[in-house]
Amino acid sequence: MQFRAASHAAVFGLLFVLSGMPLTPAMAQLNEIEKLNGARDAYNAKNYDKAFYDWLGLCQAGNRGACFNLGLMYATGTGAPQDYVEAYKWMHLSAEAGLPEAIAARARLASDMSVSEIKLAMDRAAEWKTDNGR
């Protein structure tokens, strides 16, 4: 039932876009939830490319939970090359938003990283925020 409601909201959102009327915040939130669910479903189906790019787009739109998921992909090497510097970058972006899971994951990553690797990750996070207007 929840899926059906989200699908209807997406259709109504499309109608509003086509008519030139702006999406309401509630419709935009439903659309974001639908995208998050789609990325999660893609990940669970091992369609890692789709999950990665869906989460990347959501992260660029400001969803820090999506950034956390990118960090997990890099940390575990599932759907992305295992890279603790990249994982830390995404976890840091999520942790800045106060996500407790990201704060804990970032600390765990830091325990396996050198000071220079952490600095590189922080520099990449700052660059990403500048490039994405955050």
NUVEXGU-570801 format. One line per 4 residues: number of its first residue (from 1); their letters; for each residue x, y, z of C-alpha. Coordinates in pm, 1 decimal, decimal comma. Example, Ala and Ser with C-alpha at 12.3 -4.5 7.8 and 13.67 -1.06 7.14 Angstrom:
! residues 2
1 = AS = 1230,0/-450,0/780,0; 1367,0/-106,0/714,0 $
This chain:
! residues 134
1 = MQFR = 0,0/0,0/0,0; 281,3/239,6/80,9; 442,3/175,9/-259,6; 115,7/250,3/-436,3 $
5 = AASH = 79,4/582,8/-252,2; 433,3/684,5/-341,4; 375,8/591,4/-706,5; 60,9/801,4/-716,4 $
9 = AAVF = 247,7/1091,4/-562,7; 513,3/1059,6/-832,8; 246,7/1068,5/-1103,9; 82,2/1371,7/-946,7 $
13 = GLLF = 422,7/1533,9/-915,1; 483,2/1474,8/-1285,5; 146,6/1630,5/-1363,5; 234,5/1938,1/-1159,5 $
17 = VLSG = 570,0/1968,4/-1334,2; 405,4/1935,8/-1674,9; 145,9/2196,7/-1582,4; 413,6/2437,7/-1463,7 $
21 = MPLT = 304,2/2419,8/-1100,7; 581,6/2362,8/-845,9; 604,6/2044,2/-644,7; 495,5/2083,7/-286,3 $
25 = PAMA = 748,3/1997,2/-16,1; 541,1/1688,0/68,9; 554,7/1566,5/-291,8; 927,7/1632,1/-309,9 $
29 = QLNE = 974,6/1432,9/11,9; 773,4/1141,1/-127,5; 984,0/1154,1/-444,0; 1303,4/1144,7/-234,7 $
33 = IEKL = 1172,1/848,3/-33,8; 1086,5/669,5/-356,3; 1440,4/729,6/-487,3; 1595,2/608,7/-160,3 $
37 = NGAR = 1382,4/293,9/-170,7; 1476,2/237,8/-534,5; 1847,0/267,7/-454,4; 1811,9/30,1/-159,6 $
41 = DAYN = 1623,5/-219,5/-376,5; 1892,2/-193,3/-646,2; 2163,2/-254,0/-386,5; 1979,4/-557,0/-247,2 $
45 = AKNY = 1943,8/-691,8/-602,8; 2320,6/-645,9/-644,0; 2268,9/-373,8/-905,2; 2544,1/-173,1/-742,2 $
49 = DKAF = 2594,5/75,1/-1026,6; 2233,1/190,3/-1004,4; 2243,7/205,7/-625,1; 2569,6/402,5/-632,0 $
53 = YDWL = 2451,0/662,8/-881,6; 2107,7/695,8/-722,5; 2266,9/755,5/-382,0; 2518,8/994,4/-535,4 $
57 = GLCQ = 2239,0/1202,8/-685,9; 2051,1/1205,6/-357,4; 2367,0/1301,1/-171,2; 2425,2/1589,1/-412,7 $
61 = AGNR = 2067,9/1700,0/-339,1; 2151,6/1711,6/32,0; 2043,7/1369,5/161,4; 2315,8/1276,1/408,4 $
65 = GACF = 2176,8/925,3/459,0; 2257,4/862,2/93,8; 2613,0/988,5/157,0; 2637,3/738,6/443,1 $
69 = NLGL = 2540,5/456,8/206,4; 2812,4/563,0/-38,7; 3058,8/555,5/247,7; 2952,8/202,1/333,3 $
73 = MYAT = 3002,2/93,6/-26,3; 3359,1/226,5/-23,2; 3432,3/94,4/326,1; 3323,5/-259,1/242,4 $
77 = GTGA = 3428,3/-265,0/-121,9; 3075,0/-360,9/-223,3; 2977,8/-185,2/-544,9; 3280,0/44,2/-525,9 $
81 = PQDY = 3651,1/-20,9/-484,0; 3743,1/-53,8/-117,7; 3890,5/283,9/-32,1; 3895,8/407,6/326,2 $
85 = VEAY = 3978,9/764,4/221,7; 3665,9/784,7/3,9; 3463,8/602,8/269,0; 3578,4/852,9/532,4 $
89 = KWMH = 3491,0/1144,6/303,0; 3130,1/1026,8/265,4; 3100,5/931,6/632,0; 3231,2/1272,7/730,4 $
93 = LSAE = 2967,3/1446,0/518,9; 2701,2/1234,5/690,9; 2851,2/1281,4/1035,8; 2843,7/1660,0/992,6 $
97 = AGLP = 2466,5/1628,0/959,7; 2459,3/1449,6/1294,7; 2383,9/1094,7/1177,3; 2487,8/877,3/1474,1 $
101 = EAIA = 2567,9/579,5/1249,3; 2799,1/795,1/1039,9; 2973,1/938,1/1345,2; 3043,1/586,1/1472,6 $
105 = ARAR = 3148,0/454,0/1129,6; 3380,8/749,7/1075,4; 3550,4/678,6/1409,8; 3592,2/310,4/1319,5 $
109 = LASD = 3744,8/404,9/984,4; 3980,6/653,9/1148,2; 4120,0/379,8/1370,1; 4246,8/202,3/1055,1 $
113 = MSVS = 4378,2/513,5/880,8; 4688,8/728,9/902,6; 4673,1/1097,2/989,2; 4762,3/1185,1/628,9 $
117 = EIKL = 4480,5/964,8/494,3; 4229,6/1133,4/725,5; 4354,8/1476,0/617,0; 4318,8/1375,1/251,3 $
121 = AMDR = 3962,5/1254,1/317,4; 3875,8/1580,3/495,7; 4020,7/1780,8/205,9; 3811,9/1577,0/-40,1 $
125 = AAEW = 3499,1/1633,1/168,8; 3561,8/2008,1/176,9; 3621,4/2011,7/-197,9; 3301,7/1811,3/-256,4 $
129 = KTDN = 3102,0/2058,4/-45,4; 3245,2/2352,1/-240,5; 3178,3/2185,2/-575,7; 2820,6/2097,3/-474,4 $
133 = GR = 2728,7/2428,1/-310,2; 2702,1/2283,3/39,7 $
